[in-house]
Amino acid sequence: MFMSRDHFLYGFLNPKSVAFFGANNKGSSLAAIQIMNLIKSGYTGNVYPIHPKLDVVMGFKTYKTIADVHEVPDLAVIVLAAKKVPQVFRECGEKGITKIVLISGGFRELVGDRKNTLTEEINEIASNYGIRFIGPNCLGLFNNWYEPNNNNSAFNIAIWEHLKKGNFSIASQSGTLSSHIWFDPENLDLGLSKSLSVGNEANIDIVDCLEYYKDDEETEVIGLYIEELKRGKKFLELAREITPKKPIIAIYVGGSQGGNRALQSHTGSLAGDSKIFNAVFKETGVIKTDYVQEFLDIALILSNKILPKGKRIGIITNSGGPGAMIANNAENHGLIVPEFSKTLQEELKPLLPSTAGFNNPVDCTFDMNLPYFYITLPELIMKSGEVDAIFQYGVVGFQDVMDDYLQNEEIAKWAEFQNQSEESMDKLAEKLLQPTMKNSLKYSVPIFYINPMSFTSPWSKRLRKNGALLFTLWDRPVNALAKVCEYIKYKQKQK
């Protein structure tokens, strides 16, 4: 059950003590930012800044050298000029440190006449002392389950925002994909489990991360950003083993001339033909996307755990245009928009206005009967067994709009409606959403809500709080679901 704890990466993600080389009290210091991330994330372990001149860094006592620290830290983080790193590796090795995160760049990611042999030098030192290291040229680590029972604590040297615990873990050859995409949690309902920025992979690579995530009980969905694969055969073996149990989503960057040039200056890697990677991903059931937003959307759907059994979708809308566009886009992406059976149409017909369409899409037109829109219609369609997922457009927060109108003095003089209390709106959202959330689980039919208002509007927040998978427009969830369905089809064939 806890096989991942035997993997060497467990120690990287769960250190009880960390030494930092290169930290100071200036905001421009990356090492200082990482220490501040630890403070902000409620890290309870010991922190040892190493600095030849300062006495205190961010409130922590400093040490002139690593040899002066009274214990052997579980992990060392290095943010120093590349030429200083080999000596620091030796000092860490002499101290007995066996795990290092090397943030520094200036190793392999050089081109032309600026090449150096520093990577070979630190690899030799690491081998001599039994050191495993992540990097160089990376942004560090994040473990949201460092204290499983504490929602306000994480081991975090990579992301400066507080993120909710989740079951999605990332391994990335780009620091941005492991860190920056999490800088706006208010607009992202996806929780994060772990993040590993592997950089140039001089010692630890994406395959190592896959080996760890394969058995990690807190990882149920895996995301990868790949620029090259050093161990292609092992990646194939692992991906085949993992995807029947845990989905893998991958972004591969390479194959184009411009992309390959960018990669060589970024990490020094030489990327392979994109057609080869596409074939590898298809053969092993890896979900490929070229887009970061779609990467996150797919992860959100898969993390929700209520997955469609097939490709049939039902559409509920209060406006004809979005219903038509959802249907058109869905079919263009391989999804099926079946015409409802006569039996189901007869059940729907009495509930809908005379102007409504009910053969799929179900077009309610503009109607303020909220219980039947939010509860009755989705339930009838779910329990019919005729669809595998539902898209519902028009879950708009009309009270938010009315409240805004009442801010206008001229309107407020004449309006025969009032502001609703926060408490009453909270209760309304719960009343409208919870029955459908339960039915979605009962019938194993995911429902995707679409509200064109702001994702952080009061009503949108209430929907999200009650478990809704919410989007502001319809293209993204359709495109993402199509790829999820392809994965489910692959998974079903493996049984």
N, C-alpha and C positions, 0 to 999 in steps of 0.2 A: 504493500500500500504506500509505503514511503520510500520507494526505490530512488526517487529523485534526490533524496538526502545523501545518497552514496555517491552522487555525481560531483565532480570537483567544482562545478558552477554553483552548487548550493552554498558553498563557503563564500563565494563572491557576493551573493545576494543576501546573505544573512550574517554579516560580520558583527562581532561584539565590540570591536575596536578598529579605528581607522587612522592611519597617519597620512598627512597631507604635505606634499612638497610643492612650494610655489605660492602658498596662500599668504595674503596680507590683509590689511583693513581697508583697502581701496576697492571701490565698486567695479573698477575695470579688471580686476583679477579674477580669472575664471575659477581658480582654486578657492578664492574667497566666496564666490557665488555658490560654489558647491557646498562649502561649509554652511553658508546661510540657508541653503536648501535643506540640509540636515536639521538645522535648528528649527526652521519653519515646519518641517515634517514630523517634528516630535521624536527624532531619533534618540534612543535612550542609551546607546553605547558610548564608549570612550573615544574622544577625538584628540589627536595629537598633531598640531601643526608643527612643521619643522622649518625653522627660520634662523639664519645666523645672527640677526640683529634685533629683531622684535622680541618683546617679553610676552605679549598677549596678542592673539589673533581672534577676533570675534568672540572675545570673552574666554577663550581657551588658553591655558598656559602653553607657551611654545618651548621647543627644545632646539638646541643648536645643531645637533645631529641626531640621527635615528638611534645611534648607539646610546644616547642619553635617556631614552624612554625606558621606564622601569618594567615594561612588559613587552612581549613580542606582539605587535598589532596583527590582527587577522588579515588586514588589507592595507595596502599602500596605494595612494593616488598621486600621480606625478604630473605636474603642469609646469615644466621647465623647458628652457631652450634645449633643442635636440642634442647639442654637443655635450650637455651636462648629464644627460640621462644614463649613459653607460656607467659612470662612476656611482650614481645613485642606485642603480641596479646592484652593483657590487656591495654597497653599504647595506642595502636591504637583504641581500643574500647572506652577508656576514651576521646580520641580526637574527636571521632565521625566518624572515618573511617569505612566504611562498606564493602569495597572490598579489598581483599588481594591476592597477588600471592606469594605462599610459595614455593620457589625454593629448600630450604634445604632438604636434605635427612636425614636418621637416625630415621625414625619413624616406619612405618610398615615393611619396606623392610629389616627385620632382621630375622635370623633363629636361631634355637637351644636355648641356654640359654641367648641370647642377646635381648630377647623381652622386650618391654617397653610399658608404658601406655600413652605416649605423645600424640598419636592421639586422644584418648578419652579426654584428658585434653584440647587440643586446640579446639576440637569440642564443649566442654561444654562452654568454654570462648566465642567462636564465637556465640553460641546460646544465651548466656546472653546479648551480645551486638548487636545482629542482623547483624553479619558479615557473608558474603559469601566469601569463599576462594577457589582458585584453587591450587591443589597440595595436600600434599607435594611431593617432588622428581619430579619436572617438570622443563621445560626449558623456560616457559613463553609464550608470546603472540606475534602475528603479525597481523596487520591490514593494508593492502595496500590501503584501501579506506578511511583512516582517513581524508584525504583532497581529495575529489573525483576529483577535477579539477587540482590537482598538481601531475604530474607523478613522481616527485622527492621527494615526502614526504610520510612517513608511520609512524604508531605507531609500533615500532619494538624493542622488548627486547629479540628476540630469534634468529635472522638470521643476519649474518654480511655482507651479499651481498645485492646489490640493485636488486630487482626483478620487472619485468614489471607487471602491473595490469592485473588481470585475473578474471575468474569466478569460479575457483576451490578452495574449502576450505577444510581444514584438521582438524580433531579432533583425538588426539592420546594419548594413554597411554604410549607411548615411546617418549622421547624428540628427539631422532634421526629422527624418521619419521615425526616429525613436524618441524624440523630445519635442520639437517645435510644434508638431501637429496637435499637441495636448495643451497648448497655451490659452485656449478659449473654452474651458469646461462648461461655461454657462450655455454654450451653443452646441454641446455634444453630450448625448445621453449614454454614450459608450463608456463603461467602466474599464479600468486597466488593471491587469494582474502584475505583469512584469515587463520590463523593457531592457534590452541588452544592445548597446551600441558597440559594434565590434570593430569599426574602423577598417584599418588595412589588413587585419587578420594575420599579423605576423606570427601569432602563436595559437590563438583561439579563433575558430571560424564559425560560420553559420551552421555548419553540420554539428559542431559541438552543442550549439544552442538547441538545435532540433532534438538531439539525443536527450538533453535535459527536459525540454518541454514535453517530450513524448510520455514521460512518466510523472510529470508534475501534476499533482491533484488539483492545483489551483489554476491550471491552464486547460481550457476546453476548446479554444479557438486560437490559431497561431497566425501571425502576420509576418511576412518577410519582405525586406527590400534588398534586392540582389543586383550587384554590379558584375560579379564574376563568381564562379564556383571552382574552388581549388580541388575539391574532392567530389567530382561529378558522380562517380559510380556509387560512392557511399550515400550521397544525397538521394539518388534514385532509390536505393534500398530502403532508406529511412522514410522517404515520402510515401512509398508504397505501403510500408508498415503502418504509418501514422494516419493517412487520410481516411481509411475505413472507420476510424474511431474518432479522430479529431480533424476538422477541416483546416487546411492551410491556404491562406490568401497570399499571393505574391505579386510584387511589382518588380519587373526586370527592366533595367535601364541599360541599353546598349544595342548594338546592331546598326545604328545610323552613324554616319561619319562624324557629325557634330557631337552626338552622344559619346562616342568612343574617345574623341579628343578631350571632352570634359572629364571623362572618367580617368584618363591618364594623368591629368594635372591634379585631379582631386585625390585619388588614392594610388595612382600609379598602375592601376589594373588595365589589362587588355581584355575587353569584353568579347564574347563569342557571338555567332550568328543568332539573331533573334528567332529565326525559324527553328533552330535546334532547341532553344529554350522553350518555345511554344510547344514543340513535340514532347519534350520531357514533361512539361506541366500537364499536358493532356493525358499522357500515358499514366501518370501517377495520381491523377485526380486533384492536382493543385489548381486552385481558382486563380486565374491570371487577370490582372487589371492594369491599365496604364495610367489610371487616375487616382490621385490621393483621396479625393472625396468619395469615390466609389469604393476604394479600399476600406474606408471607415464605415460606409453604408453597409457593405457586405458583412463586415465584422459585427455591426449592430444587429443585423437580422439573425446571424448565426448565434450570437451571444444570447439572444432572446429565448432560445431553446425550443420554442414552438415553431416547428418547421413544416412547410407544406409537404404533402405526400406525392404531389404531382404538379403539373403545369397549368391546371385550370384555375382561372381567376374570375371572381365576381366583382362587379363595380357598382357602388352606390354613390350617387352624386345629386347635388341640388342645382346643378347647372349642366346643360347639354354639352357645351364645348369641352370642358375638362374630361367628361366621360368618354367622348369620342376620341380625344387625344390619348387618354390612358389606353383605350382598347387598341387603337392603331399602333401605338408604340409597343404595347405588349406583344401583339402578333408579329410585329417586325423583329422582335427579339426572341421569338420562339415560344412565347407563352400562348395559351389557348383561352379564348373568351367564348365559352360555349353559350348557345342559346338555351335558356332555362326550359325545363320540361313543362308541358301543359299543366301538370299537377302543381308545380311550384308557382307558375304564373297565376293560376287560379287562387292560390293562397295569398299572393301579393296584391292582386288587383283590388280587393275591397279595402285595403289599407291605404291606398295611394290616391292622390287627387285625380280627377278625371283627365287632366292634361299630362299625367305622368306616363313614362315608359317603364315597362316591367319585364322585358324579355332578356335583359343583360346587354348593356348597362341598365340599372334601375335609376331612372331620372325622376326624382321627386319634385322637380321644379322648386321654387322658393316656398318653403313650408316651415312654420314655426312649431310644429308638433315634435318637440325634441325627444320624448321617450320612444316614439316609434322610429325616429330616424337613428338614434344612438343604440337602441336596445332591440326592438322588435324585428326590424328588417335584417340586421346582421344575424340574429338568432335563427330566423327562418331559413336564410341562405346557408348558414353553417350546418344546420342539422339536416338539410336536404341531401347532403353528400354529393352535391353536383359541382362543388368548387373546392380547391385546395388552399386558396388564399383570397382575401378581400381587400380592395382598395376603396376607401371612403373619402370622397372629396366634400368639403364644405362644413367641416367642424369648426365653424367660425365663432369667435367670442362676441356675440351681438351685444352683450351687456357692457363689454369694454368700449364698444362703439357708442352706445347710449351714454355711458359715463363721460365720454369725451365730448359728446354733443352738449351735455349739461354744463360744461365749462364755459360755454358761450352764453353770455348774459341774456341776449335777445331770445335765444331758444329756451333758456331756463324759465323765462317769464311765462311762456305758453305751454311748456311741456306737461303732459298729463302722465308722466312716468317719473320714477325716482331712482336714485342710486341704490344698488343692492349692497348689503353688508358683505364684508369679506367672508364672514362665517357662512352666510347663506349661499354664496357662490361656491365655496369649498364643498358644502354639502351637496349642491346640485351636481358638481363635477363627479363626485364620488357616486351619487345615485345613477348618473347616466353611464359612467364608465365601468364600474365594477361588475355588473351583470355580464357585460360583453367580454371583459377580461377573463371571467370564469368560463364562459362559453367557448372562448378561443382555446383555452386549455383543454376543456372537456372534449371538443370535437377535433382538436389538433389542427385548427385553421387559423393561421396568423392574420391579423387585420392591420392594415397600414392607413393611418389617419393623415389627412392633408388639410392643413389650415394655412391659407395664404397670408395670414397676419404674421407679425413678428414672432419668431421662435421663442422669444422671451417675454411676450405679452402675458398679462395676468391669466387669460384663459388657456393659452398654450402651456404655461407652467403648470396649471391645474391638470390638464390632460396628461402631461408627462409625469407628474407626481403620481397619478393613478395607473401608471404602467403603459400608457399609449406609446406606440412606435409612431412618432410624429415627424412629418416633413412639411415644408412650406409650399412646395410644388410637387408635381407628380412624376416628372421624368426620372429623378434619382431613385426612388424606391422601385419603380418598374425595372429599370436597367439592372439594379443590384439583385433584385429577386430572380431575374432571368438567369444570372450567373449562379445563384444559390441553387436553383432548380437543376441546372446542369450538374452541379456537384452531387446533389441528392440522387440523380439518375445514375451517376458513376458509382456512388456508394451502394445503391440497391443491386447493382450488377456484381458487386464483390461478395455478396452474401451467398 
